[in-house]
Amino acid sequence: MPKYDKKTIEELIDGTIDFFKLKEMLSSFKDPERFDTYLGILQERVAWKERILLPAGLHLYIVLKENGDRIVKCDCGHEFCDYRDNWKLHALIYVRDTEEKLEELYPKLLAPDPQWQVIREYYCPSCGVQLEVENVTPWYPVIKEFEPDIDAFYLEWLGRPVPQPKVG
């Protein structure tokens, strides 16, 4: 089972990793320390103190608050909601639902028909970073990608207790 150093995990996070190294990482068994190294790098890159339990997407994390709450939080520190809620409903949403708005992204005559497809862009209300993009029919509800079972992940997959808030 190959082990990967912090530099390699940073390259993975930053998207600068060599293709063949990435292929090897994806197809090999995961070393037990990789997740901890990954979380440690993410934790070093944010300015806030709450512990990251899981990444929830680019620039988004599920973090443990001092009171025990688990929330979705952005790189910048913006707190969205409880991790079981849909964070997108607390984001700034820009909907490309006209020909003019869609043609900002697509060449004329190649854009989707806004009666059949719209593009929803989700942004952090504090820092403005784009967090997600959905291509959906106009009437489609806001998509919630996943709701992780944090307890099962830590207990059953990692084989250790879920982190708890520090007492005192």
N, CA, C and O atoms as a DFTB+ gen file, in Angstrom:
672 C
 N C O
     1  1       0.849      -1.172       0.000
     2  2       0.000       0.000       0.000
     3  2       0.900       1.242       0.000
     4  3       1.628       1.479       0.964
     5  1       0.850       2.033      -1.076
     6  2       1.709       3.222      -1.123
     7  2       1.232       4.304      -0.144
     8  3       0.037       4.469       0.103
     9  1       2.203       5.025       0.396
    10  2       1.901       6.168       1.261
    11  2       2.321       7.417       0.513
    12  3       3.298       7.412      -0.235
    13  1       1.568       8.489       0.725
    14  2       1.854       9.732       0.022
    15  2       2.156      10.826       1.026
    16  3       1.480      10.966       2.045
    17  1       3.191      11.604       0.714
    18  2       3.609      12.667       1.621
    19  2       2.703      13.888       1.473
    20  3       1.854      13.953       0.584
    21  1       2.907      14.845       2.362
    22  2       2.086      16.057       2.397
    23  2       2.154      16.806       1.073
    24  3       1.136      17.316       0.605
    25  1       3.328      16.883       0.463
    26  2       3.490      17.604      -0.799
    27  2       2.614      16.997      -1.896
    28  3       1.988      17.722      -2.669
    29  1       2.573      15.676      -1.959
    30  2       1.762      14.994      -2.965
    31  2       0.272      15.258      -2.733
    32  3      -0.469      15.501      -3.686
    33  1      -0.166      15.212      -1.479
    34  2      -1.574      15.483      -1.161
    35  2      -1.905      16.942      -1.492
    36  3      -3.004      17.225      -1.970
    37  1      -0.978      17.870      -1.249
    38  2      -1.199      19.274      -1.622
    39  2      -1.347      19.418      -3.132
    40  3      -2.184      20.190      -3.602
    41  1      -0.548      18.686      -3.891
    42  2      -0.670      18.719      -5.352
    43  2      -2.033      18.185      -5.785
    44  3      -2.640      18.702      -6.723
    45  1      -2.503      17.159      -5.103
    46  2      -3.826      16.605      -5.398
    47  2      -4.907      17.652      -5.150
    48  3      -5.785      17.846      -5.990
    49  1      -4.851      18.322      -4.016
    50  2      -5.836      19.349      -3.662
    51  2      -5.785      20.510      -4.653
    52  3      -6.825      21.024      -5.064
    53  1      -4.590      20.917      -5.031
    54  2      -4.415      22.082      -5.900
    55  2      -4.627      21.781      -7.383
    56  3      -4.668      22.696      -8.205
    57  1      -4.761      20.502      -7.721
    58  2      -4.961      20.125      -9.116
    59  2      -3.698      20.210      -9.955
    60  3      -3.767      20.328     -11.178
    61  1      -2.539      20.149      -9.299
    62  2      -1.259      20.238     -10.019
    63  2      -0.520      18.899     -10.060
    64  3       0.628      18.829     -10.498
    65  1      -1.178      17.856      -9.608
    66  2      -0.534      16.545      -9.526
    67  2      -0.320      15.963     -10.928
    68  3      -1.129      16.170     -11.833
    69  1       0.758      15.250     -11.082
    70  2       1.072      14.556     -12.335
    71  2      -0.018      13.524     -12.619
    72  3      -0.477      12.836     -11.706
    73  1      -0.429      13.416     -13.874
    74  2      -1.516      12.510     -14.261
    75  2      -1.242      11.073     -13.829
    76  3      -2.136      10.413     -13.298
    77  1      -0.049      10.583     -14.040
    78  2       0.248       9.180     -13.716
    79  2       0.278       8.942     -12.206
    80  3      -0.086       7.865     -11.734
    81  1       0.713       9.947     -11.458
    82  2       0.682       9.829      -9.999
    83  2      -0.774       9.819      -9.518
    84  3      -1.132       9.068      -8.611
    85  1      -1.601      10.657     -10.135
    86  2      -3.022      10.690      -9.795
    87  2      -3.683       9.344     -10.092
    88  3      -4.441       8.821      -9.276
    89  1      -3.389       8.798     -11.257
    90  2      -3.961       7.502     -11.642
    91  2      -3.554       6.425     -10.638
    92  3      -4.373       5.592     -10.251
    93  1      -2.297       6.444     -10.223
    94  2      -1.814       5.482      -9.229
    95  2      -2.549       5.660      -7.902
    96  3      -2.943       4.680      -7.271
    97  1      -2.733       6.913      -7.478
    98  2      -3.423       7.181      -6.213
    99  2      -4.862       6.693      -6.243
   100  3      -5.351       6.105      -5.278
   101  1      -5.530       6.938      -7.353
   102  2      -6.940       6.571      -7.457
   103  2      -7.141       5.060      -7.490
   104  3      -8.148       4.557      -6.992
   105  1      -6.205       4.347      -8.063
   106  2      -6.391       2.906      -8.232
   107  2      -5.753       2.068      -7.120
   108  3      -5.906       0.847      -7.109
   109  1      -5.058       2.690      -6.207
   110  2      -4.430       1.921      -5.129
   111  2      -5.257       2.025      -3.852
   112  3      -6.114       2.898      -3.715
   113  1      -4.978       1.106      -2.917
   114  2      -5.633       1.172      -1.619
   115  2      -5.196       2.451      -0.914
   116  3      -4.079       2.931      -1.108
   117  1      -6.071       2.984      -0.112
   118  2      -5.788       4.239       0.590
   119  2      -5.051       3.935       1.895
   120  3      -5.475       3.085       2.678
   121  1      -3.955       4.634       2.110
   122  2      -3.244       4.455       3.369
   123  2      -4.042       5.149       4.472
   124  3      -4.700       6.158       4.219
   125  1      -3.986       4.616       5.687
   126  2      -4.816       5.158       6.773
   127  2      -4.548       6.628       7.111
   128  3      -5.444       7.323       7.590
   129  1      -3.344       7.098       6.870
   130  2      -2.995       8.468       7.235
   131  2      -3.422       9.507       6.190
   132  3      -3.413      10.705       6.474
   133  1      -3.791       9.065       4.998
   134  2      -4.072      10.000       3.907
   135  2      -5.196      10.979       4.263
   136  3      -5.073      12.175       3.998
   137  1      -6.278      10.494       4.853
   138  2      -7.397      11.370       5.199
   139  2      -6.966      12.416       6.215
   140  3      -7.334      13.584       6.097
   141  1      -6.186      12.004       7.216
   142  2      -5.712      12.957       8.232
   143  2      -4.790      14.000       7.619
   144  3      -4.865      15.179       7.964
   145  1      -3.925      13.572       6.717
   146  2      -3.031      14.521       6.028
   147  2      -3.858      15.502       5.215
   148  3      -3.604      16.707       5.235
   149  1      -4.842      14.988       4.504
   150  2      -5.737      15.807       3.683
   151  2      -6.454      16.852       4.533
   152  3      -6.445      18.037       4.200
   153  1      -7.082      16.411       5.641
   154  2      -7.776      17.353       6.524
   155  2      -6.810      18.354       7.138
   156  3      -7.148      19.527       7.294
   157  1      -5.619      17.903       7.485
   158  2      -4.621      18.811       8.069
   159  2      -4.248      19.934       7.111
   160  3      -4.122      21.087       7.523
   161  1      -4.073      19.604       5.840
   162  2      -3.747      20.620       4.833
   163  2      -4.907      21.601       4.694
   164  3      -4.699      22.815       4.672
   165  1      -6.131      21.076       4.601
   166  2      -7.296      21.961       4.493
   167  2      -7.391      22.878       5.708
   168  3      -7.673      24.068       5.567
   169  1      -7.159      22.331       6.901
   170  2      -7.252      23.111       8.133
   171  2      -6.208      24.225       8.153
   172  3      -6.494      25.334       8.605
   173  1      -5.001      23.938       7.667
   174  2      -3.938      24.953       7.617
   175  2      -4.290      26.114       6.693
   176  3      -3.801      27.228       6.880
   177  1      -5.123      25.861       5.709
   178  2      -5.427      26.856       4.682
   179  2      -6.586      27.779       5.042
   180  3      -6.864      28.725       4.306
   181  1      -7.259      27.528       6.143
   182  2      -8.357      28.412       6.557
   183  2      -7.933      29.206       7.783
   184  3      -7.076      28.772       8.552
   185  1      -8.542      30.376       7.958
   186  2      -8.160      31.263       9.062
   187  2      -8.975      31.021      10.325
   188  3      -8.628      31.540      11.386
   189  1     -10.030      30.259      10.236
   190  2     -10.875      30.036      11.397
   191  2     -10.446      28.788      12.152
   192  3      -9.707      27.953      11.631
   193  1     -10.926      28.672      13.400
   194  2     -10.421      27.632      14.298
   195  2     -11.269      26.360      14.361
   196  3     -10.775      25.329      14.818
   197  1     -12.535      26.398      13.917
   198  2     -13.379      25.211      14.017
   199  2     -12.747      24.051      13.256
   200  3     -12.125      24.232      12.209
   201  1     -12.922      22.872      13.804
   202  2     -12.318      21.675      13.224
   203  2     -13.104      21.211      11.996
   204  3     -14.328      21.093      12.040
   205  1     -12.396      20.954      10.915
   206  2     -13.014      20.415       9.700
   207  2     -13.246      18.923       9.907
   208  3     -12.323      18.174      10.228
   209  1     -14.495      18.507       9.719
   210  2     -14.831      17.082       9.811
   211  2     -14.743      16.424       8.443
   212  3     -14.226      15.315       8.310
   213  1     -15.256      17.118       7.424
   214  2     -15.259      16.607       6.054
   215  2     -15.278      17.773       5.075
   216  3     -15.884      18.805       5.364
   217  1     -14.633      17.632       3.932
   218  2     -14.843      18.628       2.884
   219  2     -16.243      18.407       2.297
   220  3     -16.711      17.272       2.208
   221  1     -16.905      19.496       1.900
   222  2     -18.261      19.389       1.342
   223  2     -18.309      19.862      -0.102
   224  3     -19.385      19.895      -0.699
   225  1     -17.178      20.225      -0.671
   226  2     -17.095      20.734      -2.035
   227  2     -15.944      21.715      -2.106
   228  3     -15.253      21.950      -1.115
   229  1     -15.740      22.288      -3.288
   230  2     -14.691      23.299      -3.403
   231  2     -15.048      24.492      -2.521
   232  3     -16.133      25.059      -2.651
   233  1     -14.156      24.867      -1.640
   234  2     -14.309      26.002      -0.729
   235  2     -15.314      25.767       0.396
   236  3     -15.573      26.680       1.180
   237  1     -15.882      24.571       0.495
   238  2     -16.893      24.291       1.521
   239  2     -16.469      23.121       2.405
   240  3     -15.853      22.159       1.946
   241  1     -16.818      23.235       3.683
   242  2     -16.434      22.222       4.664
   243  2     -17.578      21.988       5.630
   244  3     -18.380      22.885       5.888
   245  1     -17.649      20.778       6.163
   246  2     -18.504      20.517       7.309
   247  2     -17.584      20.627       8.516
   248  3     -16.592      19.905       8.624
   249  1     -17.923      21.536       9.418
   250  2     -17.058      21.802      10.559
   251  2     -17.807      21.567      11.868
   252  3     -19.036      21.587      11.923
   253  1     -17.023      21.346      12.910
   254  2     -17.555      21.129      14.246
   255  2     -17.443      22.421      15.035
   256  3     -16.340      22.910      15.279
   257  1     -18.576      22.974      15.434
   258  2     -18.586      24.189      16.257
   259  2     -18.298      23.819      17.713
   260  3     -18.426      22.659      18.103
   261  1     -17.913      24.807      18.505
   262  2     -17.616      24.575      19.920
   263  2     -18.812      24.017      20.683
   264  3     -18.646      23.273      21.650
   265  1     -20.028      24.380      20.242
   266  2     -21.232      23.898      20.926
   267  2     -21.666      22.512      20.446
   268  3     -22.682      21.992      20.907
   269  1     -20.908      21.906      19.523
   270  2     -21.212      20.580      19.025
   271  2     -21.980      20.555      17.717
   272  3     -22.131      19.496      17.108
   273  1     -22.471      21.715      17.272
   274  2     -23.171      21.766      15.994
   275  2     -22.214      21.443      14.855
   276  3     -21.022      21.742      14.922
   277  1     -22.747      20.839      13.825
   278  2     -21.995      20.566      12.598
   279  2     -22.618      21.417      11.500
   280  3     -23.796      21.271      11.173
   281  1     -21.809      22.304      10.940
   282  2     -22.334      23.249       9.963
   283  2     -21.498      23.242       8.682
   284  3     -20.383      22.721       8.653
   285  1     -22.057      23.828       7.631
   286  2     -21.326      24.036       6.381
   287  2     -20.723      25.430       6.438
   288  3     -21.399      26.409       6.755
   289  1     -19.431      25.497       6.124
   290  2     -18.694      26.754       6.236
   291  2     -17.802      26.933       5.015
   292  3     -17.265      25.962       4.480
   293  1     -17.646      28.177       4.577
   294  2     -16.822      28.516       3.419
   295  2     -15.380      28.813       3.853
   296  3     -15.119      29.093       5.023
   297  1     -14.464      28.748       2.907
   298  2     -13.067      29.140       3.149
   299  2     -12.974      30.447       3.929
   300  3     -12.182      30.570       4.863
   301  1     -13.790      31.419       3.535
   302  2     -13.705      32.767       4.100
   303  2     -14.244      32.851       5.517
   304  3     -14.028      33.852       6.199
   305  1     -14.949      31.810       5.976
   306  2     -15.514      31.813       7.315
   307  2     -17.025      31.969       7.335
   308  3     -17.639      31.851       8.395
   309  1     -17.640      32.234       6.183
   310  2     -19.096      32.372       6.149
   311  2     -19.739      31.053       6.554
   312  3     -19.385      29.991       6.043
   313  1     -20.689      31.136       7.480
   314  2     -21.403      29.953       7.960
   315  2     -22.760      29.886       7.279
   316  3     -23.565      30.812       7.383
   317  1     -23.007      28.775       6.576
   318  2     -24.242      28.633       5.810
   319  2     -25.393      28.097       6.646
   320  3     -26.398      28.786       6.825
   321  1     -25.265      26.881       7.160
   322  2     -26.392      26.233       7.835
   323  2     -25.911      24.913       8.434
   324  3     -24.749      24.532       8.291
   325  1     -26.828      24.232       9.104
   326  2     -26.571      22.882       9.579
   327  2     -26.217      22.009       8.372
   328  3     -26.781      22.194       7.294
   329  1     -25.309      21.082       8.535
   330  2     -24.842      20.274       7.408
   331  2     -25.942      19.419       6.790
   332  3     -25.813      18.980       5.647
   333  1     -27.023      19.177       7.533
   334  2     -28.126      18.372       6.996
   335  2     -29.084      19.195       6.134
   336  3     -29.903      18.634       5.406
   337  1     -28.981      20.518       6.215
   338  2     -29.783      21.395       5.364
   339  2     -29.087      21.559       4.017
   340  3     -27.934      21.155       3.861
   341  1     -29.765      22.136       3.064
   342  2     -29.173      22.389       1.759
   343  2     -28.524      23.769       1.774
   344  3     -29.219      24.785       1.741
   345  1     -27.202      23.807       1.825
   346  2     -26.468      25.070       1.902
   347  2     -26.794      25.989       0.732
   348  3     -26.709      27.209       0.866
   349  1     -27.166      25.421      -0.414
   350  2     -27.445      26.242      -1.605
   351  2     -28.588      27.223      -1.364
   352  3     -28.621      28.300      -1.960
   353  1     -29.520      26.857      -0.496
   354  2     -30.645      27.734      -0.198
   355  2     -30.224      28.934       0.645
   356  3     -31.022      29.844       0.869
   357  1     -28.977      28.943       1.113
   358  2     -28.438      30.047       1.910
   359  2     -27.363      30.815       1.137
   360  3     -26.743      31.735       1.671
   361  1     -27.150      30.434      -0.111
   362  2     -26.132      31.073      -0.958
   363  2     -26.780      32.153      -1.818
   364  3     -28.004      32.240      -1.921
   365  1     -25.936      32.968      -2.429
   366  2     -26.417      33.868      -3.472
   367  2     -26.584      33.028      -4.733
   368  3     -25.702      32.245      -5.086
   369  1     -27.715      33.192      -5.406
   370  2     -27.993      32.380      -6.591
   371  2     -28.198      33.303      -7.784
   372  3     -29.030      34.209      -7.754
   373  1     -27.428      33.057      -8.826
   374  2     -27.594      33.781     -10.088
   375  2     -28.106      32.774     -11.104
   376  3     -27.471      31.747     -11.342
   377  1     -29.253      33.068     -11.703
   378  2     -29.864      32.145     -12.654
   379  2     -29.741      32.729     -14.063
   380  3     -30.202      33.836     -14.340
   381  1     -29.122      31.974     -14.918
   382  2     -29.038      32.345     -16.333
   383  2     -30.260      31.733     -17.013
   384  3     -30.277      30.557     -17.378
   385  1     -31.284      32.577     -17.170
   386  2     -32.567      32.096     -17.653
   387  2     -33.099      32.894     -18.843
   388  3     -34.289      32.837     -19.155
   389  1     -32.214      33.634     -19.502
   390  2     -32.581      34.356     -20.720
   391  2     -31.515      34.071     -21.777
   392  3     -30.399      33.656     -21.463
   393  1     -31.880      34.300     -23.018
   394  2     -30.906      34.105     -24.099
   395  2     -29.679      34.984     -23.875
   396  3     -28.551      34.542     -24.093
   397  1     -29.892      36.220     -23.441
   398  2     -28.772      37.149     -23.229
   399  2     -27.816      36.637     -22.158
   400  3     -26.598      36.674     -22.335
   401  1     -28.366      36.165     -21.056
   402  2     -27.517      35.656     -19.971
   403  2     -26.771      34.381     -20.388
   404  3     -25.603      34.203     -20.039
   405  1     -27.431      33.515     -21.117
   406  2     -26.793      32.275     -21.566
   407  2     -25.725      32.551     -22.620
   408  3     -24.719      31.845     -22.687
   409  1     -25.940      33.568     -23.435
   410  2     -24.963      33.893     -24.481
   411  2     -23.707      34.559     -23.914
   412  3     -22.740      34.770     -24.646
   413  1     -23.709      34.891     -22.627
   414  2     -22.475      35.328     -21.973
   415  2     -21.510      34.155     -21.834
   416  3     -20.302      34.350     -21.701
   417  1     -22.047      32.941     -21.866
   418  2     -21.232      31.733     -21.721
   419  2     -21.067      30.970     -23.024
   420  3     -20.028      30.351     -23.253
   421  1     -22.072      31.008     -23.871
   422  2     -22.089      30.221     -25.105
   423  2     -22.070      31.138     -26.333
   424  3     -22.587      32.254     -26.287
   425  1     -21.474      30.663     -27.421
   426  2     -21.579      31.424     -28.674
   427  2     -23.045      31.494     -29.128
   428  3     -23.841      30.602     -28.837
   429  1     -23.374      32.553     -29.833
   430  2     -24.737      32.736     -30.331
   431  2     -25.172      31.483     -31.094
   432  3     -24.388      30.891     -31.836
   433  1     -26.391      31.102     -30.907
   434  2     -27.025      29.936     -31.518
   435  2     -26.552      28.593     -30.948
   436  3     -27.060      27.549     -31.355
   437  1     -25.601      28.597     -30.025
   438  2     -25.164      27.348     -29.392
   439  2     -25.607      27.252     -27.928
   440  3     -25.396      26.226     -27.281
   441  1     -26.207      28.300     -27.418
   442  2     -26.684      28.304     -26.036
   443  2     -27.932      27.442     -25.923
   444  3     -28.664      27.290     -26.902
   445  1     -28.189      26.878     -24.756
   446  2     -29.430      26.124     -24.578
   447  2     -30.647      27.049     -24.639
   448  3     -30.531      28.254     -24.418
   449  1     -31.773      26.493     -24.929
   450  2     -33.021      27.249     -24.942
   451  2     -33.449      27.475     -23.493
   452  3     -33.661      26.502     -22.769
   453  1     -33.584      28.726     -23.046
   454  2     -33.915      28.986     -21.642
   455  2     -35.292      28.466     -21.218
   456  3     -35.586      28.403     -20.024
   457  1     -36.125      28.099     -22.171
   458  2     -37.403      27.482     -21.800
   459  2     -37.205      26.015     -21.404
   460  3     -38.067      25.416     -20.760
   461  1     -36.066      25.448     -21.795
   462  2     -35.776      24.041     -21.517
   463  2     -34.640      23.838     -20.519
   464  3     -34.587      22.819     -19.830
   465  1     -33.733      24.813     -20.444
   466  2     -32.581      24.665     -19.552
   467  2     -32.137      26.017     -19.036
   468  3     -32.064      26.990     -19.786
   469  1     -31.842      26.067     -17.747
   470  2     -31.258      27.252     -17.133
   471  2     -29.985      26.832     -16.414
   472  3     -29.783      25.654     -16.120
   473  1     -29.139      27.802     -16.138
   474  2     -27.913      27.545     -15.385
   475  2     -28.006      28.318     -14.080
   476  3     -28.178      29.537     -14.074
   477  1     -27.891      27.594     -12.977
   478  2     -27.901      28.225     -11.657
   479  2     -26.478      28.254     -11.124
   480  3     -25.799      27.229     -11.078
   481  1     -26.036      29.433     -10.724
   482  2     -24.705      29.603     -10.156
   483  2     -24.867      29.983      -8.686
   484  3     -25.641      30.877      -8.344
   485  1     -24.131      29.296      -7.833
   486  2     -24.221      29.519      -6.389
   487  2     -22.933      30.171      -5.900
   488  3     -21.835      29.710      -6.211
   489  1     -23.081      31.253      -5.125
   490  2     -21.948      32.034      -4.657
   491  2     -22.016      32.225      -3.145
   492  3     -23.099      32.255      -2.560
   493  1     -20.848      32.354      -2.521
   494  2     -20.778      32.674      -1.096
   495  2     -21.220      34.121      -0.909
   496  3     -20.718      35.004      -1.605
   497  1     -22.152      34.390       0.017
   498  2     -22.601      35.760       0.248
   499  2     -21.531      36.672       0.848
   500  3     -21.646      37.894       0.762
   501  1     -20.500      36.096       1.449
   502  2     -19.468      36.921       2.089
   503  2     -18.294      37.226       1.178
   504  3     -17.877      38.380       1.079
   505  1     -17.747      36.210       0.504
   506  2     -16.542      36.431      -0.304
   507  2     -16.797      36.407      -1.807
   508  3     -15.939      36.823      -2.586
   509  1     -17.968      35.925      -2.225
   510  2     -18.318      35.924      -3.636
   511  2     -17.736      34.792      -4.450
   512  3     -17.907      34.779      -5.669
   513  1     -17.054      33.834      -3.832
   514  2     -16.487      32.721      -4.596
   515  2     -17.624      31.855      -5.134
   516  3     -18.620      31.615      -4.452
   517  1     -17.451      31.391      -6.372
   518  2     -18.446      30.490      -6.951
   519  2     -18.277      29.108      -6.344
   520  3     -17.178      28.553      -6.343
   521  1     -19.361      28.555      -5.829
   522  2     -19.325      27.291      -5.108
   523  2     -19.876      26.118      -5.904
   524  3     -19.456      24.979      -5.698
   525  1     -20.807      26.382      -6.805
   526  2     -21.452      25.294      -7.526
   527  2     -22.180      25.864      -8.730
   528  3     -22.536      27.042      -8.756
   529  1     -22.396      25.015      -9.727
   530  2     -23.172      25.364     -10.916
   531  2     -24.062      24.174     -11.249
   532  3     -23.615      23.027     -11.233
   533  1     -25.336      24.461     -11.552
   534  2     -26.272      23.425     -11.958
   535  2     -26.867      23.784     -13.321
   536  3     -27.202      24.941     -13.574
   537  1     -26.992      22.803     -14.178
   538  2     -27.713      22.935     -15.441
   539  2     -28.987      22.111     -15.303
   540  3     -28.938      20.883     -15.244
   541  1     -30.121      22.792     -15.252
   542  2     -31.376      22.098     -14.986
   543  2     -32.505      22.706     -15.816
   544  3     -32.352      23.773     -16.411
   545  1     -33.630      22.013     -15.843
   546  2     -34.816      22.605     -16.441
   547  2     -35.297      23.719     -15.521
   548  3     -35.041      23.664     -14.318
   549  1     -35.989      24.735     -16.053
   550  2     -36.358      25.902     -15.238
   551  2     -37.160      25.586     -13.982
   552  3     -37.021      26.287     -12.979
   553  1     -37.972      24.578     -14.010
   554  2     -38.847      24.266     -12.883
   555  2     -38.219      23.317     -11.866
   556  3     -38.830      23.027     -10.837
   557  1     -37.015      22.832     -12.136
   558  2     -36.418      21.794     -11.301
   559  2     -36.015      22.360      -9.941
   560  3     -35.501      23.476      -9.869
   561  1     -36.242      21.604      -8.853
   562  2     -35.867      22.120      -7.525
   563  2     -34.345      22.216      -7.357
   564  3     -33.583      21.605      -8.107
   565  1     -33.933      22.977      -6.380
   566  2     -32.514      23.102      -6.071
   567  2     -32.001      21.742      -5.607
   568  3     -32.573      21.121      -4.711
   569  1     -30.923      21.293      -6.225
   570  2     -30.390      19.957      -5.979
   571  2     -29.531      19.942      -4.708
   572  3     -28.682      20.809      -4.503
   573  1     -29.773      18.945      -3.873
   574  2     -28.908      18.700      -2.716
   575  2     -28.083      17.473      -3.061
   576  3     -28.616      16.367      -3.155
   577  1     -26.769      17.669      -3.252
   578  2     -25.924      16.582      -3.748
   579  2     -25.858      15.392      -2.810
   580  3     -26.054      14.252      -3.230
   581  1     -25.582      15.654      -1.539
   582  2     -25.424      14.535      -0.618
   583  2     -25.567      15.019       0.808
   584  3     -25.420      16.204       1.107
   585  1     -25.858      14.070       1.680
   586  2     -25.882      14.325       3.117
   587  2     -25.071      13.212       3.765
   588  3     -25.577      12.111       3.981
   589  1     -23.820      13.499       4.070
   590  2     -22.962      12.433       4.585
   591  2     -23.387      11.961       5.970
   592  3     -23.880      12.741       6.785
   593  1     -23.189      10.679       6.217
   594  2     -23.386      10.122       7.546
   595  2     -22.028      10.203       8.241
   596  3     -21.223       9.274       8.172
   597  1     -21.794      11.308       8.897
   598  2     -20.486      11.592       9.505
   599  2     -20.139      10.550      10.563
   600  3     -19.000      10.089      10.636
   601  1     -21.116      10.181      11.379
   602  2     -20.850       9.204      12.437
   603  2     -20.418       7.866      11.846
   604  3     -19.441       7.271      12.301
   605  1     -21.141       7.393      10.839
   606  2     -20.784       6.118      10.215
   607  2     -19.427       6.214       9.515
   608  3     -18.636       5.272       9.558
   609  1     -19.161       7.344       8.876
   610  2     -17.878       7.495       8.192
   611  2     -16.725       7.361       9.183
   612  3     -15.784       6.608       8.935
   613  1     -16.786       8.073      10.285
   614  2     -15.696       8.003      11.260
   615  2     -15.638       6.635      11.949
   616  3     -14.566       6.039      12.063
   617  1     -16.790       6.142      12.406
   618  2     -16.797       4.896      13.177
   619  2     -16.548       3.663      12.306
   620  3     -15.741       2.804      12.661
   621  1     -17.236       3.576      11.175
   622  2     -17.179       2.352      10.373
   623  2     -16.077       2.371       9.318
   624  3     -15.474       1.335       9.040
   625  1     -15.809       3.525       8.731
   626  2     -14.797       3.588       7.678
   627  2     -13.415       3.897       8.235
   628  3     -12.428       3.262       7.865
   629  1     -13.356       4.881       9.128
   630  2     -12.050       5.247       9.684
   631  2     -11.713       4.436      10.939
   632  3     -10.550       4.348      11.330
   633  1     -12.738       3.841      11.569
   634  2     -12.510       3.010      12.746
   635  2     -12.107       3.790      13.971
   636  3     -11.295       3.325      14.771
   637  1     -12.665       4.968      14.125
   638  2     -12.353       5.782      15.305
   639  2     -13.540       6.662      15.648
   640  3     -14.429       6.864      14.821
   641  1     -13.556       7.187      16.872
   642  2     -14.696       8.013      17.281
   643  2     -14.767       9.326      16.489
   644  3     -13.765       9.843      15.995
   645  1     -15.978       9.828      16.397
   646  2     -16.195      11.122      15.745
   647  2     -15.606      12.205      16.641
   648  3     -15.805      12.168      17.856
   649  1     -14.887      13.166      16.072
   650  2     -14.362      14.272      16.898
   651  2     -15.485      14.977      17.645
   652  3     -16.579      15.187      17.121
   653  1     -15.177      15.330      18.875
   654  2     -16.141      16.032      19.742
   655  2     -15.559      17.404      20.094
   656  3     -14.346      17.604      20.037
   657  1     -16.437      18.348      20.459
   658  2     -15.919      19.655      20.878
   659  2     -15.059      19.520      22.126
   660  3     -15.272      18.640      22.960
   661  1     -14.093      20.405      22.231
   662  2     -13.235      20.413      23.426
   663  2     -14.025      20.977      24.594
   664  3     -14.719      21.985      24.462
   665  1     -13.912      20.323      25.726
   666  2     -14.614      20.759      26.931
   667  2     -13.681      21.670      27.718
   668  3     -12.494      21.389      27.883
   669  1     -14.259      22.778      28.201
   670  2     -13.496      23.675      29.064
   671  2     -12.790      24.671      28.306
   672  3     -12.096      25.508      28.883
